[in-house]
């Protein structure tokens, strides 16, 4: 119950801060979002470009955990995972508040779950994130700090990125348990490395042991009694 209350309070606190205490909206915010979305990146700080695109990688990282975790929950995970592509942690925090501990997976994995569970997916995400981080490091930090202090969009997006990094361990333990991974050192190694810790986990984790119920048709018993005559 404490966990549920803590995530609920954090969600309400983040909402309150984002809309009441964060810097005000800027007149060019919509234009900036549109240009970032369609790839018109001229005159945009590479740090902002990288951050915006990394916020598209985070929901895929969480989806690789949530859709499997949701199989054992009373609430479906897909609405929260889908909404996170638009609003990040604002959508994930309610799920974390409502979900129950779930260290087992039952049923068959469909094609979607197999894709999310694939190490290749983790590898592709890792390569993409590394390219974005490398590109972002070429940006103007002074300009980024100035925009962080004056633009609600940049300010909240940055905090959202940090919050997504901090929330991942809340799902990590159960996912490791579902895969039979019992290693506290490995848990903290993944949990304490922002962004690339979860990406490393998706790349190296073993496939979940889905309790696939395959019908076994009993074969009729046959007596192989060979009578030797003669």
C-alpha atoms as an extended CHARMM CRD file, in Angstrom:
* protein
*
       230  EXT
         1         1  UNK       CA              0.0000000000        0.0000000000        0.0000000000  PROA      1               0.0000000000
         2         2  UNK       CA              2.8550000000        2.3980000000        0.7720000000  PROA      2               0.0000000000
         3         3  UNK       CA              4.2450000000        1.8260000000       -2.7170000000  PROA      3               0.0000000000
         4         4  UNK       CA              0.8950000000        2.6570000000       -4.3080000000  PROA      4               0.0000000000
         5         5  UNK       CA              0.5270000000        5.8240000000       -2.2480000000  PROA      5               0.0000000000
         6         6  UNK       CA              4.0970000000        6.8950000000       -3.0140000000  PROA      6               0.0000000000
         7         7  UNK       CA              3.6230000000        6.5520000000       -6.7830000000  PROA      7               0.0000000000
         8         8  UNK       CA              0.2490000000        8.2900000000       -6.5830000000  PROA      8               0.0000000000
         9         9  UNK       CA              1.6970000000       11.2280000000       -4.6560000000  PROA      9               0.0000000000
        10        10  UNK       CA              4.6370000000       11.4290000000       -7.0590000000  PROA      10              0.0000000000
        11        11  UNK       CA              2.2400000000       11.5240000000      -10.0220000000  PROA      11              0.0000000000
        12        12  UNK       CA              0.1440000000       14.3020000000       -8.4880000000  PROA      12              0.0000000000
        13        13  UNK       CA              3.2880000000       16.1980000000       -7.5060000000  PROA      13              0.0000000000
        14        14  UNK       CA              4.7430000000       15.9800000000      -11.0040000000  PROA      14              0.0000000000
        15        15  UNK       CA              1.4560000000       17.1480000000      -12.5410000000  PROA      15              0.0000000000
        16        16  UNK       CA              1.2080000000       20.0450000000      -10.1180000000  PROA      16              0.0000000000
        17        17  UNK       CA              4.7860000000       21.1400000000      -10.7010000000  PROA      17              0.0000000000
        18        18  UNK       CA              4.5480000000       20.8470000000      -14.4920000000  PROA      18              0.0000000000
        19        19  UNK       CA              1.4450000000       23.0120000000      -14.7910000000  PROA      19              0.0000000000
        20        20  UNK       CA              1.8350000000       25.4410000000      -11.8860000000  PROA      20              0.0000000000
        21        21  UNK       CA              5.5200000000       25.8810000000      -11.0880000000  PROA      21              0.0000000000
        22        22  UNK       CA              7.4910000000       25.0790000000      -14.2400000000  PROA      22              0.0000000000
        23        23  UNK       CA              8.5600000000       27.9920000000      -16.4720000000  PROA      23              0.0000000000
        24        24  UNK       CA              5.7840000000       29.3640000000      -18.6960000000  PROA      24              0.0000000000
        25        25  UNK       CA              5.0190000000       28.2030000000      -22.2220000000  PROA      25              0.0000000000
        26        26  UNK       CA              6.8420000000       30.0270000000      -24.9820000000  PROA      26              0.0000000000
        27        27  UNK       CA              5.0850000000       31.3560000000      -28.1210000000  PROA      27              0.0000000000
        28        28  UNK       CA              7.2040000000       29.1450000000      -30.3860000000  PROA      28              0.0000000000
        29        29  UNK       CA              6.6830000000       25.8830000000      -28.4680000000  PROA      29              0.0000000000
        30        30  UNK       CA              4.2070000000       24.3660000000      -30.9390000000  PROA      30              0.0000000000
        31        31  UNK       CA              6.4490000000       25.2800000000      -33.8670000000  PROA      31              0.0000000000
        32        32  UNK       CA              9.4450000000       23.7420000000      -32.0930000000  PROA      32              0.0000000000
        33        33  UNK       CA              7.5820000000       20.4850000000      -31.4220000000  PROA      33              0.0000000000
        34        34  UNK       CA              6.3990000000       20.3350000000      -35.0340000000  PROA      34              0.0000000000
        35        35  UNK       CA              9.9150000000       20.8670000000      -36.3970000000  PROA      35              0.0000000000
        36        36  UNK       CA             11.3750000000       18.2770000000      -34.0430000000  PROA      36              0.0000000000
        37        37  UNK       CA              8.7150000000       15.7680000000      -35.0670000000  PROA      37              0.0000000000
        38        38  UNK       CA              9.1680000000       16.1560000000      -38.8360000000  PROA      38              0.0000000000
        39        39  UNK       CA             12.9600000000       16.3810000000      -38.8080000000  PROA      39              0.0000000000
        40        40  UNK       CA             13.3240000000       20.0720000000      -39.6120000000  PROA      40              0.0000000000
        41        41  UNK       CA             16.2270000000       20.5170000000      -37.2280000000  PROA      41              0.0000000000
        42        42  UNK       CA             17.9480000000       23.5710000000      -38.6600000000  PROA      42              0.0000000000
        43        43  UNK       CA             18.8660000000       26.0990000000      -35.9610000000  PROA      43              0.0000000000
        44        44  UNK       CA             17.7640000000       23.7260000000      -33.1630000000  PROA      44              0.0000000000
        45        45  UNK       CA             20.2650000000       22.8930000000      -30.4330000000  PROA      45              0.0000000000
        46        46  UNK       CA             21.4740000000       19.2670000000      -30.9370000000  PROA      46              0.0000000000
        47        47  UNK       CA             20.9690000000       18.6840000000      -27.2130000000  PROA      47              0.0000000000
        48        48  UNK       CA             17.2560000000       19.3750000000      -27.5850000000  PROA      48              0.0000000000
        49        49  UNK       CA             17.0410000000       17.2150000000      -30.7080000000  PROA      49              0.0000000000
        50        50  UNK       CA             18.7500000000       14.3210000000      -28.9370000000  PROA      50              0.0000000000
        51        51  UNK       CA             16.6050000000       14.6910000000      -25.8070000000  PROA      51              0.0000000000
        52        52  UNK       CA             13.3820000000       14.8120000000      -27.8280000000  PROA      52              0.0000000000
        53        53  UNK       CA             14.2650000000       11.6350000000      -29.7220000000  PROA      53              0.0000000000
        54        54  UNK       CA             15.4820000000        9.8310000000      -26.6010000000  PROA      54              0.0000000000
        55        55  UNK       CA             12.0510000000       10.4860000000      -25.1380000000  PROA      55              0.0000000000
        56        56  UNK       CA             10.7950000000        8.2900000000      -27.9780000000  PROA      56              0.0000000000
        57        57  UNK       CA             13.1700000000        5.4820000000      -26.9970000000  PROA      57              0.0000000000
        58        58  UNK       CA             12.1360000000        5.4260000000      -23.3380000000  PROA      58              0.0000000000
        59        59  UNK       CA              8.5350000000        4.2880000000      -24.0190000000  PROA      59              0.0000000000
        60        60  UNK       CA              9.8380000000        1.3570000000      -26.0800000000  PROA      60              0.0000000000
        61        61  UNK       CA             12.1350000000        0.3910000000      -23.2010000000  PROA      61              0.0000000000
        62        62  UNK       CA              9.2000000000        0.4330000000      -20.8040000000  PROA      62              0.0000000000
        63        63  UNK       CA              6.9500000000       -1.3800000000      -23.2740000000  PROA      63              0.0000000000
        64        64  UNK       CA              9.4700000000       -4.2470000000      -23.3340000000  PROA      64              0.0000000000
        65        65  UNK       CA              8.6810000000       -4.6890000000      -19.6280000000  PROA      65              0.0000000000
        66        66  UNK       CA              5.1020000000       -3.4590000000      -19.2960000000  PROA      66              0.0000000000
        67        67  UNK       CA              3.3750000000       -5.6410000000      -21.8740000000  PROA      67              0.0000000000
        68        68  UNK       CA              4.7630000000       -8.7750000000      -20.2350000000  PROA      68              0.0000000000
        69        69  UNK       CA              4.1360000000       -7.4750000000      -16.7170000000  PROA      69              0.0000000000
        70        70  UNK       CA              0.5730000000       -6.5860000000      -17.6430000000  PROA      70              0.0000000000
        71        71  UNK       CA             -0.2800000000      -10.2230000000      -18.3470000000  PROA      71              0.0000000000
        72        72  UNK       CA             -0.5140000000      -10.8180000000      -14.6010000000  PROA      72              0.0000000000
        73        73  UNK       CA             -2.3090000000       -7.6020000000      -13.6490000000  PROA      73              0.0000000000
        74        74  UNK       CA             -5.9770000000       -6.7650000000      -13.1280000000  PROA      74              0.0000000000
        75        75  UNK       CA             -5.4720000000       -3.6440000000      -15.2270000000  PROA      75              0.0000000000
        76        76  UNK       CA             -4.2070000000       -3.7560000000      -18.8310000000  PROA      76              0.0000000000
        77        77  UNK       CA             -0.7710000000       -2.2720000000      -19.4000000000  PROA      77              0.0000000000
        78        78  UNK       CA             -1.1880000000       -1.2720000000      -23.0310000000  PROA      78              0.0000000000
        79        79  UNK       CA             -3.1350000000        2.0010000000      -22.4770000000  PROA      79              0.0000000000
        80        80  UNK       CA             -0.4160000000        3.2930000000      -20.1470000000  PROA      80              0.0000000000
        81        81  UNK       CA              2.4280000000        2.1010000000      -22.3810000000  PROA      81              0.0000000000
        82        82  UNK       CA              0.7980000000        3.6460000000      -25.4600000000  PROA      82              0.0000000000
        83        83  UNK       CA              0.1130000000        6.9650000000      -23.7260000000  PROA      83              0.0000000000
        84        84  UNK       CA              3.7250000000        7.1240000000      -22.5380000000  PROA      84              0.0000000000
        85        85  UNK       CA              4.8180000000        7.7740000000      -26.1400000000  PROA      85              0.0000000000
        86        86  UNK       CA              3.0490000000       11.1370000000      -25.8410000000  PROA      86              0.0000000000
        87        87  UNK       CA              3.3480000000       12.0880000000      -22.1750000000  PROA      87              0.0000000000
        88        88  UNK       CA              6.1260000000        9.8860000000      -20.7390000000  PROA      88              0.0000000000
        89        89  UNK       CA              6.0910000000        9.3840000000      -16.9850000000  PROA      89              0.0000000000
        90        90  UNK       CA              2.7170000000       11.1330000000      -16.6760000000  PROA      90              0.0000000000
        91        91  UNK       CA              1.1990000000        7.9500000000      -18.1490000000  PROA      91              0.0000000000
        92        92  UNK       CA              3.4610000000        5.4050000000      -16.4570000000  PROA      92              0.0000000000
        93        93  UNK       CA              3.1110000000        6.6080000000      -12.8760000000  PROA      93              0.0000000000
        94        94  UNK       CA             -0.6010000000        5.6900000000      -12.6060000000  PROA      94              0.0000000000
        95        95  UNK       CA              0.2120000000        2.1600000000      -13.8020000000  PROA      95              0.0000000000
        96        96  UNK       CA              2.9760000000        1.8320000000      -11.2170000000  PROA      96              0.0000000000
        97        97  UNK       CA              0.5380000000        2.9870000000       -8.5600000000  PROA      97              0.0000000000
        98        98  UNK       CA             -2.1800000000        0.5240000000       -9.5940000000  PROA      98              0.0000000000
        99        99  UNK       CA             -0.1720000000       -2.5960000000      -10.4620000000  PROA      99              0.0000000000
       100       100  UNK       CA              0.5500000000       -5.4900000000       -8.1090000000  PROA      100             0.0000000000
       101       101  UNK       CA              3.8820000000       -7.2960000000       -7.6930000000  PROA      101             0.0000000000
       102       102  UNK       CA              4.1030000000       -9.8480000000      -10.4890000000  PROA      102             0.0000000000
       103       103  UNK       CA              6.9990000000      -12.2810000000      -10.7140000000  PROA      103             0.0000000000
       104       104  UNK       CA              5.4090000000      -14.8610000000      -12.9960000000  PROA      104             0.0000000000
       105       105  UNK       CA              4.3440000000      -15.0260000000      -16.6100000000  PROA      105             0.0000000000
       106       106  UNK       CA              1.6690000000      -17.3800000000      -17.8260000000  PROA      106             0.0000000000
       107       107  UNK       CA              0.3140000000      -18.0530000000      -21.2530000000  PROA      107             0.0000000000
       108       108  UNK       CA              1.7300000000      -17.9000000000      -24.7480000000  PROA      108             0.0000000000
       109       109  UNK       CA              3.8030000000      -15.0450000000      -26.1440000000  PROA      109             0.0000000000
       110       110  UNK       CA              2.3010000000      -13.5970000000      -29.2710000000  PROA      110             0.0000000000
       111       111  UNK       CA              4.4170000000      -12.0530000000      -32.0140000000  PROA      111             0.0000000000
       112       112  UNK       CA              4.2990000000       -8.6110000000      -30.3610000000  PROA      112             0.0000000000
       113       113  UNK       CA              5.5950000000       -9.9250000000      -27.0370000000  PROA      113             0.0000000000
       114       114  UNK       CA              8.2960000000      -11.9400000000      -28.7630000000  PROA      114             0.0000000000
       115       115  UNK       CA              9.4360000000       -8.8060000000      -30.5820000000  PROA      115             0.0000000000
       116       116  UNK       CA              9.5760000000       -6.7740000000      -27.3710000000  PROA      116             0.0000000000
       117       117  UNK       CA             11.3230000000       -9.6510000000      -25.6010000000  PROA      117             0.0000000000
       118       118  UNK       CA             13.9770000000      -10.0290000000      -28.2890000000  PROA      118             0.0000000000
       119       119  UNK       CA             17.5740000000       -9.1130000000      -27.5550000000  PROA      119             0.0000000000
       120       120  UNK       CA             17.7640000000       -7.7020000000      -31.0690000000  PROA      120             0.0000000000
       121       121  UNK       CA             15.2090000000       -5.0660000000      -30.0740000000  PROA      121             0.0000000000
       122       122  UNK       CA             17.3810000000       -4.1030000000      -27.1160000000  PROA      122             0.0000000000
       123       123  UNK       CA             20.4600000000       -3.9460000000      -29.3380000000  PROA      123             0.0000000000
       124       124  UNK       CA             18.7440000000       -1.7050000000      -31.9080000000  PROA      124             0.0000000000
       125       125  UNK       CA             17.5450000000        0.6340000000      -29.1540000000  PROA      125             0.0000000000
       126       126  UNK       CA             21.0330000000        0.7580000000      -27.6460000000  PROA      126             0.0000000000
       127       127  UNK       CA             22.6510000000        1.6620000000      -30.9540000000  PROA      127             0.0000000000
       128       128  UNK       CA             20.0250000000        4.3280000000      -31.5990000000  PROA      128             0.0000000000
       129       129  UNK       CA             20.4520000000        5.8250000000      -28.1250000000  PROA      129             0.0000000000
       130       130  UNK       CA             24.2580000000        5.8620000000      -28.4480000000  PROA      130             0.0000000000
       131       131  UNK       CA             24.0230000000        7.7340000000      -31.7620000000  PROA      131             0.0000000000
       132       132  UNK       CA             21.6230000000       10.2840000000      -30.2600000000  PROA      132             0.0000000000
       133       133  UNK       CA             23.7650000000       10.8500000000      -27.1710000000  PROA      133             0.0000000000
       134       134  UNK       CA             26.8630000000       11.2730000000      -29.3190000000  PROA      134             0.0000000000
       135       135  UNK       CA             25.0250000000       13.7710000000      -31.4950000000  PROA      135             0.0000000000
       136       136  UNK       CA             23.5960000000       15.6400000000      -28.5030000000  PROA      136             0.0000000000
       137       137  UNK       CA             26.9960000000       16.1180000000      -26.8970000000  PROA      137             0.0000000000
       138       138  UNK       CA             27.8710000000       18.4340000000      -29.7870000000  PROA      138             0.0000000000
       139       139  UNK       CA             25.1940000000       20.8600000000      -28.6170000000  PROA      139             0.0000000000
       140       140  UNK       CA             25.4030000000       24.1520000000      -26.7820000000  PROA      140             0.0000000000
       141       141  UNK       CA             25.0370000000       23.5180000000      -23.0530000000  PROA      141             0.0000000000
       142       142  UNK       CA             24.7120000000       27.1950000000      -22.2120000000  PROA      142             0.0000000000
       143       143  UNK       CA             21.8080000000       27.5720000000      -24.6120000000  PROA      143             0.0000000000
       144       144  UNK       CA             20.2060000000       24.4090000000      -23.2510000000  PROA      144             0.0000000000
       145       145  UNK       CA             20.3740000000       25.6760000000      -19.6560000000  PROA      145             0.0000000000
       146       146  UNK       CA             18.8440000000       28.9740000000      -20.7360000000  PROA      146             0.0000000000
       147       147  UNK       CA             15.9670000000       27.1960000000      -22.4750000000  PROA      147             0.0000000000
       148       148  UNK       CA             15.5460000000       24.8570000000      -19.5030000000  PROA      148             0.0000000000
       149       149  UNK       CA             15.0550000000       27.9090000000      -17.2960000000  PROA      149             0.0000000000
       150       150  UNK       CA             12.6090000000       29.6810000000      -19.5970000000  PROA      150             0.0000000000
       151       151  UNK       CA             10.6640000000       27.0520000000      -21.5700000000  PROA      151             0.0000000000
       152       152  UNK       CA              8.0850000000       24.7630000000      -19.9590000000  PROA      152             0.0000000000
       153       153  UNK       CA              8.4160000000       22.2350000000      -22.7900000000  PROA      153             0.0000000000
       154       154  UNK       CA             12.1950000000       21.8630000000      -22.4100000000  PROA      154             0.0000000000
       155       155  UNK       CA             12.0060000000       22.0200000000      -18.6180000000  PROA      155             0.0000000000
       156       156  UNK       CA              9.3190000000       19.3470000000      -18.1880000000  PROA      156             0.0000000000
       157       157  UNK       CA             10.7800000000       17.1180000000      -20.9000000000  PROA      157             0.0000000000
       158       158  UNK       CA             14.1390000000       17.1350000000      -19.0910000000  PROA      158             0.0000000000
       159       159  UNK       CA             12.5200000000       16.2700000000      -15.7670000000  PROA      159             0.0000000000
       160       160  UNK       CA             10.4780000000       13.5700000000      -17.4880000000  PROA      160             0.0000000000
       161       161  UNK       CA             13.6870000000       12.0030000000      -18.8150000000  PROA      161             0.0000000000
       162       162  UNK       CA             15.1910000000       11.9790000000      -15.3080000000  PROA      162             0.0000000000
       163       163  UNK       CA             12.0290000000       10.5380000000      -13.7950000000  PROA      163             0.0000000000
       164       164  UNK       CA             11.8750000000        7.7380000000      -16.3520000000  PROA      164             0.0000000000
       165       165  UNK       CA             15.4550000000        6.8510000000      -15.4280000000  PROA      165             0.0000000000
       166       166  UNK       CA             14.5750000000        6.7190000000      -11.7390000000  PROA      166             0.0000000000
       167       167  UNK       CA             11.3610000000        4.7060000000      -12.1520000000  PROA      167             0.0000000000
       168       168  UNK       CA             12.7660000000        1.7920000000      -14.1470000000  PROA      168             0.0000000000
       169       169  UNK       CA             13.9610000000       -0.1890000000      -11.0740000000  PROA      169             0.0000000000
       170       170  UNK       CA             10.3330000000       -0.3370000000       -9.8980000000  PROA      170             0.0000000000
       171       171  UNK       CA              9.6890000000       -2.8400000000      -12.7040000000  PROA      171             0.0000000000
       172       172  UNK       CA             13.1610000000       -4.3310000000      -13.0090000000  PROA      172             0.0000000000
       173       173  UNK       CA             13.0230000000       -6.6160000000       -9.9720000000  PROA      173             0.0000000000
       174       174  UNK       CA              9.8630000000       -8.4250000000      -11.0470000000  PROA      174             0.0000000000
       175       175  UNK       CA             11.0990000000       -8.8030000000      -14.6270000000  PROA      175             0.0000000000
       176       176  UNK       CA             14.3350000000      -10.3470000000      -13.3920000000  PROA      176             0.0000000000
       177       177  UNK       CA             12.3680000000      -12.7240000000      -11.1740000000  PROA      177             0.0000000000
       178       178  UNK       CA             10.2280000000      -13.8190000000      -14.1180000000  PROA      178             0.0000000000
       179       179  UNK       CA             13.4260000000      -14.8030000000      -15.9090000000  PROA      179             0.0000000000
       180       180  UNK       CA             15.0190000000      -16.5280000000      -12.9440000000  PROA      180             0.0000000000
       181       181  UNK       CA             17.7530000000      -13.8850000000      -12.5670000000  PROA      181             0.0000000000
       182       182  UNK       CA             18.7780000000      -13.6420000000       -8.9070000000  PROA      182             0.0000000000
       183       183  UNK       CA             21.6880000000      -11.2380000000       -8.7730000000  PROA      183             0.0000000000
       184       184  UNK       CA             21.5090000000       -8.1050000000       -6.6240000000  PROA      184             0.0000000000
       185       185  UNK       CA             24.7930000000       -6.7500000000       -7.9970000000  PROA      185             0.0000000000
       186       186  UNK       CA             23.4020000000       -6.9890000000      -11.5280000000  PROA      186             0.0000000000
       187       187  UNK       CA             20.1590000000       -5.3180000000      -10.3940000000  PROA      187             0.0000000000
       188       188  UNK       CA             21.9640000000       -2.3040000000       -8.9620000000  PROA      188             0.0000000000
       189       189  UNK       CA             24.3310000000       -2.1290000000      -11.9290000000  PROA      189             0.0000000000
       190       190  UNK       CA             21.3340000000       -1.7710000000      -14.2430000000  PROA      190             0.0000000000
       191       191  UNK       CA             19.3470000000        0.4660000000      -11.8820000000  PROA      191             0.0000000000
       192       192  UNK       CA             22.1100000000        3.0070000000      -11.2620000000  PROA      192             0.0000000000
       193       193  UNK       CA             23.0660000000        3.6600000000      -14.8940000000  PROA      193             0.0000000000
       194       194  UNK       CA             20.6030000000        6.1160000000      -16.4910000000  PROA      194             0.0000000000
       195       195  UNK       CA             19.2350000000        5.0770000000      -19.8810000000  PROA      195             0.0000000000
       196       196  UNK       CA             22.0440000000        2.6950000000      -20.8450000000  PROA      196             0.0000000000
       197       197  UNK       CA             21.5080000000        0.4900000000      -17.7920000000  PROA      197             0.0000000000
       198       198  UNK       CA             17.9820000000       -0.4690000000      -18.9310000000  PROA      198             0.0000000000
       199       199  UNK       CA             19.2250000000       -0.7780000000      -22.5190000000  PROA      199             0.0000000000
       200       200  UNK       CA             21.9910000000       -3.1580000000      -21.4510000000  PROA      200             0.0000000000
       201       201  UNK       CA             19.4000000000       -5.1800000000      -19.5550000000  PROA      201             0.0000000000
       202       202  UNK       CA             17.1420000000       -5.5010000000      -22.6100000000  PROA      202             0.0000000000
       203       203  UNK       CA             20.1400000000       -6.5750000000      -24.6740000000  PROA      203             0.0000000000
       204       204  UNK       CA             21.4850000000       -9.2760000000      -22.3560000000  PROA      204             0.0000000000
       205       205  UNK       CA             18.4250000000      -10.5830000000      -20.4980000000  PROA      205             0.0000000000
       206       206  UNK       CA             17.3950000000      -14.1410000000      -21.1400000000  PROA      206             0.0000000000
       207       207  UNK       CA             14.0890000000      -14.9070000000      -22.7780000000  PROA      207             0.0000000000
       208       208  UNK       CA             11.2670000000      -15.1030000000      -20.2850000000  PROA      208             0.0000000000
       209       209  UNK       CA             10.0820000000      -18.5640000000      -19.4130000000  PROA      209             0.0000000000
       210       210  UNK       CA              6.5360000000      -18.4400000000      -20.7150000000  PROA      210             0.0000000000
       211       211  UNK       CA              4.4680000000      -21.1620000000      -19.2110000000  PROA      211             0.0000000000
       212       212  UNK       CA              3.0940000000      -22.2250000000      -22.5280000000  PROA      212             0.0000000000
       213       213  UNK       CA              0.4440000000      -24.8420000000      -22.0490000000  PROA      213             0.0000000000
       214       214  UNK       CA              0.8450000000      -27.2220000000      -24.9020000000  PROA      214             0.0000000000
       215       215  UNK       CA             -1.7970000000      -29.8540000000      -25.1230000000  PROA      215             0.0000000000
       216       216  UNK       CA             -0.3560000000      -33.2600000000      -24.8940000000  PROA      216             0.0000000000
       217       217  UNK       CA             -2.3910000000      -35.9280000000      -26.6180000000  PROA      217             0.0000000000
       218       218  UNK       CA             -1.8450000000      -39.2830000000      -24.8860000000  PROA      218             0.0000000000
       219       219  UNK       CA             -0.8360000000      -42.0330000000      -27.1970000000  PROA      219             0.0000000000
       220       220  UNK       CA             -2.7710000000      -45.2760000000      -26.9040000000  PROA      220             0.0000000000
       221       221  UNK       CA             -0.9130000000      -47.9840000000      -25.1280000000  PROA      221             0.0000000000
       222       222  UNK       CA              0.0450000000      -50.8620000000      -27.3520000000  PROA      222             0.0000000000
       223       223  UNK       CA              1.1850000000      -54.2860000000      -26.3890000000  PROA      223             0.0000000000
       224       224  UNK       CA              4.1050000000      -55.3500000000      -28.3760000000  PROA      224             0.0000000000
       225       225  UNK       CA              3.9010000000      -59.0470000000      -27.6940000000  PROA      225             0.0000000000
       226       226  UNK       CA              5.5150000000      -60.9470000000      -30.4220000000  PROA      226             0.0000000000
       227       227  UNK       CA              4.5600000000      -64.5300000000      -30.5500000000  PROA      227             0.0000000000
       228       228  UNK       CA              7.2310000000      -66.7070000000      -31.9560000000  PROA      228             0.0000000000
       229       229  UNK       CA              5.7220000000      -69.7290000000      -33.4560000000  PROA      229             0.0000000000
       230       230  UNK       CA              7.4210000000      -72.5060000000      -35.1660000000  PROA      230             0.0000000000
